[in-house]
Amino acid sequence: SIIKTLKGHSEGVIAACFSPDGLRIASGSLDRTLCIWDSAPSAQTKAVKGHSGTVRSIHFSPDGTKVVSGSDDQTVLLWDLSTGKPTKTLKGHRFEVKFVDFTPDGRYIMSYDRFGHKILWDQKTSKKITAPEDVQSVLDQDSESAQSLGRSSSSVQ
């Protein structure tokens, strides 16, 4: 049964996730916004706009202080939840971004577009991890990331 309906987007919700501590919910929508909610009272705390296209994927950082989002505008945005503003715009996809997530240690962001073009980003420097041996090293250290991206370093840019 439905526990609570969260209202705040002007168009349909495409993506939603819980923060690692379970206290907040992030949602992304056709209206190009992200909403951040407190899950206990189910109150909207922030509605933020930064993308120029539908928000297709969102995830909290492992420490719960940031959110990463991917959009039809071909960008990945890193959001600081204390300010509600994007701190980094990651550009490199040629098509709509369908998936984004942090590695469990929070050091890297993974993204892929609608045709499966995958990029691994260094979260601090915003640089793409492009050397196959560096990508493989990250994937070897993190089996969850490897399962998400696939083991072949040639499939990651």
Solvent accessible surface area in square Angstrom, and as a share of the most:
residue,aa,sasa,rsa
1,S,157,1.01
2,I,148,0.75
3,I,170,0.86
4,K,119,0.51
5,T,84,0.49
6,L,59,0.29
7,K,163,0.69
8,G,42,0.40
9,H,33,0.15
10,S,100,0.64
11,E,96,0.43
12,G,39,0.37
13,V,81,0.47
14,I,70,0.35
15,A,16,0.12
16,A,67,0.52
17,C,22,0.13
18,F,129,0.54
19,S,4,0.03
20,P,80,0.50
21,D,88,0.46
22,G,32,0.31
23,L,108,0.54
24,R,56,0.21
25,I,27,0.14
26,A,0,0.00
27,S,7,0.04
28,G,0,0.00
29,S,0,0.00
30,L,73,0.36
31,D,19,0.10
32,R,97,0.35
33,T,25,0.14
34,L,2,0.01
35,C,0,0.00
36,I,7,0.03
37,W,9,0.03
38,D,47,0.25
39,S,27,0.17
40,A,90,0.70
41,P,90,0.57
42,S,23,0.15
43,A,47,0.36
44,Q,68,0.30
45,T,67,0.39
46,K,64,0.27
47,A,63,0.49
48,V,21,0.12
49,K,117,0.49
50,G,41,0.40
51,H,4,0.02
52,S,88,0.57
53,G,11,0.11
54,T,17,0.10
55,V,0,0.00
56,R,72,0.26
57,S,8,0.05
58,I,3,0.02
59,H,56,0.25
60,F,14,0.06
61,S,5,0.03
62,P,55,0.34
63,D,101,0.52
64,G,4,0.04
65,T,70,0.41
66,K,56,0.24
67,V,0,0.00
68,V,0,0.00
69,S,0,0.00
70,G,0,0.00
71,S,0,0.00
72,D,39,0.20
73,D,37,0.19
74,Q,73,0.32
75,T,17,0.10
76,V,0,0.00
77,L,6,0.03
78,L,3,0.02
79,W,4,0.01
80,D,39,0.20
81,L,15,0.07
82,S,96,0.62
83,T,79,0.46
84,G,9,0.09
85,K,130,0.55
86,P,53,0.33
87,T,79,0.46
88,K,55,0.23
89,T,68,0.40
90,L,4,0.02
91,K,145,0.62
92,G,26,0.25
93,H,11,0.05
94,R,168,0.61
95,F,68,0.28
96,E,45,0.20
97,V,0,0.00
98,K,75,0.32
99,F,42,0.17
100,V,0,0.00
101,D,35,0.18
102,F,9,0.04
103,T,1,0.01
104,P,70,0.44
105,D,90,0.47
106,G,11,0.11
107,R,131,0.48
108,Y,21,0.08
109,I,1,0.00
110,M,5,0.02
111,S,0,0.00
112,Y,68,0.26
113,D,2,0.01
114,R,125,0.46
115,F,136,0.57
116,G,34,0.32
117,H,51,0.23
118,K,41,0.18
119,I,0,0.00
120,L,0,0.00
121,W,6,0.02
122,D,30,0.16
123,Q,18,0.08
124,K,154,0.65
125,T,82,0.48
126,S,37,0.24
127,K,135,0.57
128,K,64,0.27
129,I,26,0.13
130,T,83,0.48
131,A,31,0.24
132,P,80,0.50
133,E,121,0.54
134,D,72,0.37
135,V,1,0.00
136,Q,47,0.21
137,S,48,0.31
138,V,13,0.08
139,L,0,0.00
140,D,86,0.44
141,Q,136,0.61
142,D,22,0.11
143,S,78,0.50
144,E,115,0.52
145,S,1,0.00
146,A,2,0.02
147,Q,147,0.65
148,S,53,0.34
149,L,2,0.01
150,G,30,0.29
151,R,131,0.48
152,S,59,0.38
153,S,27,0.17
154,S,103,0.67
155,S,45,0.29
156,V,12,0.07
157,Q,78,0.35
